[in-house]
Amino acid sequence: MPWVETDSLSFTARHDSNDAAFADRTLDRLETLRLRLEDRFERMPDEVTVVIHTNPASLTMAHPFLPAARWAAAPAGRRYLAGWPMSTELHVLNDRHMEKRAAGEDSLEALRGTSERLYAQLVIATNNTALPPSWTPRRFARYLRWAWLVEGGAQYFSRQVGLYRGAVLLRLRGNKRVSFPPSRRDAVILGGTIFDLLENERGPEACERLVDGLLPGGPAVTLEDAFDARFRDIEAAWRDHLREMVRGPAGVS
């Protein structure tokens, strides 16, 4: 397989020669995101390489924690786990496989933005070293506990929260009540809605503070500090926010 490299100002893409156009678009979008995040974070990761895989098997084999993350996610969210961040690399599927996974226009745009979302996660981890990457069994366990913050923050800072509206609606139509904060099963779908609400309530700076550190009291204390409100009041506001987002009360009563 003829692998080649494409460079931009801040990134390198390693890919099959047939994926050159996708690599160019991906690097352009990453450069735009980097410029935007430089104004919001103190530190930025350096020398990041995007590895574009030609099939899901090679992506899965490259990262033993990815199958576990997919298993932990709800079915509606698994399609969006089309990549995995490492300390200096972002591994993603190519455009053809993104199209095969998509469930509509917004879903396809979210999948094509996988590199941006993973890069936002890497930026968050660069500024909050308690969060992965890098990956160890202990850090993966921490990821599962804080998946709503990791996945939600990545969605928010890559400006993708609205692209998950269809997945949110599908999840809320299910029989099982969603938990707050979202469980690891729902983090990929619902995590971004917390940041969306927080920006509405407290402004963008509060979203930056939320990902800046994990407080010893756990998610409840961390959320109370970010929202400057009681946990039960935050939960009530969040459920109202979901109802408004999907224009209906299904599944969030």
N, C-alpha and C positions, 0 to 999 in steps of 0.2 A: 504494500500500500504506500503510495508516494506522499509522505508527510512533508509539509513545508511550514515555514514560519512567516508570519506577517507582523510587522512592527508598527506601533503608533508612538506618540510622544511619551506615554506613560506605561504602555502595556505591550505584551507580545502574545500573539495567538499561534498555537501549534495545531495544525489541522491537515486533513486530507486536501489534496489539490483541488478536488471537486467542490470543496466548501469555501473557496476563496471569497466569494461574494458575501456569504454569511459572516465570515471572519471580519471582513472590512466593516460591515454594518455593526457588528458587535463591538468592535474597538471604537468606532465613532460614538456609539451610545455610552460606552464606558468612560470615554474622555469627557463627555458632557456631564455625566453623573459625578465624576471626580471633581470637576470644577465647582459644581454645586455643593458638594459635601465639604470641600475645603473651607467654605465659609461657616460651617456648622460644627466641625470637629477640630480638635487641637492637633491630632496626629493622623497621618495618612499612611497606609501600607505602601511599600516600595517594591518595584520589580515584580509585578504580578503577571503571571502567564495564564492565559485562557486556553485550556485543552479541549478541543471540540471532538467529541467521540462520534464515530460513524454508526454505532449500534448500542442498544441498552446493555448488552452483555459486557462489553468492554468497560462501560461506565461502572457497572455493578462490581465487576472484578477488581477495579482499581481502588474501591473504597468499601471495606467490610462493614462500616457503620451505616451505609446508605440503605441496604436491605432492612436493617433493624429500624431505621427511621421510617421507612415506608410501611413496615408492619405496624408501627405504633400510630400511624396516621389513619384517619377515617378514609373510607374508599373515595369520597368526593375530593379529598385533598392529595391523594397519592399521585395523581397525574402531574401535579406541579412539582414533585420532587424529581425533577429532570436534570439535576446537577448536584454538585457537592463542593463546598469550599475547603481548601487546605490553607496552610499558613502563607504560601506564596503562589498557589495555583487555584484556579476556578475550573472545575471539570463540568462540562455540559454536553448535552446531545446536540446533534446538528439540526438544521432547519427541517429536513424531511421528517425526522422523528418528532419534532415539536408539532408539526402539522398533523401527524397521525394521532397524537395524544389530545389535541385540542377538542373542546366541546362548544365551539362558537368563536366569534370574533374576539371578544374580551379574553376568553380563555387562551386563544392563540397568542394574543399580544402579551399576556402574562407569561406564557411559556417562552416566547421569544425574548422576554426580559429577564430570563433566569440568570444570566451573567450579571446583570445589574443588581438583582436582588442578592445574589451571593456576594457580590463586591460590597454592597451595603452591610451585609453581615460581617464581612472581614474588617471593614472600617470600624464597626461597633466593637469587635473583639480587639482591635488594635488600641482602642481607647478604654476598654474595660477588659483587662486580662483575665478576669474570672470566667469569661465566656469563651467558648471555642469558636473557631480553631485556634490552637492546635487540638488534636484529638487523642484522648486516652480513654480507657473504660470509665474512669472516674469523671472525666469531663463530659463524656457522652451521657452519663447518668444525670449530670447537672443540666445538660442541654434538654433532656426530657422533662426535667422539673420546670425549667424556665423556657420551654419551647414557645409559649405564647409571646414572650418578650423578644426572643431571638428572631422568630419568624415574623412576628408583627412589626418589630422595628425595621427589619429588612424590607418588608413591603412598604412601610411608611416612608422611609428615607429614599427608596427608589421610586416613589410616587406611583405605586401599583395597587393601593388598597381598593379603589373603585373597580378594578378589573376582576375582583373576586366576588362581586355582587351576586352573580348567578350561582356560584358555589355556596355562598352564604344562604341564599334562598333555598337551594336544594337541601342544605343541612337542616335548616329550620323547619322544613316540611316533614322531617323525620319524626319518629315517635318519641325518641329519647330527648329529654330536656338538656339543653346545653348548660355546662357549668361555668362558673366565673371564679377566677379567670379561666379562659378556655383550657381544657385538658390537653394533654399531648396529642390526643387523637384529633382535636379540633383546632390545634394551634395554627396549622397551615392555612385554614380557611378563615378563622375568626380572629387571629392574633392582631391583624392590622386594624380591626375595628376599635380596639382599645386606644391605639395611638390616634386614630381619627377623632374619637371622642375627646381625648386629652387635648389635642390641638384646638378643638372647638371650645373647650372649657377653660383651658389655662394658657394656650398659646404654644407656638413651636418650641420655645425654650424649655418648656416642661417635658416635651418629648425627648429632648437631648439629655435632660437630667435623669429621665427614667432609665435610659440605657447606660448611664455613666457609672452606676454602681449598684450592686445587689446588697440590700440592707440585711442585717443579721436576722431580723424577724420573719424573713421569707416574703413571698409574693404579696400577702395582705398588707404588711407594713410598708413594703415598697410602693404599692399602689396608693395607700393612704398618704404617703409623703408626696408622691407626684401630683395627686389631685387636690391635696390639702382638704380632705374630706373623709368622713367615716366610710368604712368598707361597704357597709350595707347601702349607703346612699350612692356610692360609686356603682355598685351592681345594679341598682334600680335605674340609674341614669343610662347605664350601658344597655340594659334590656330595652329601654325606651328608644335608644339610638338604633338598635337593631330593627325594631318595629318600623321606625321611620325609614331606615335604609332600604328595607324590602317592601315597604308600603303595605304591611299587613302583619297581624299578630301571630301567625302560625308558628308554633313551636317555641315561643318565648314567653308564654304566659306564666 
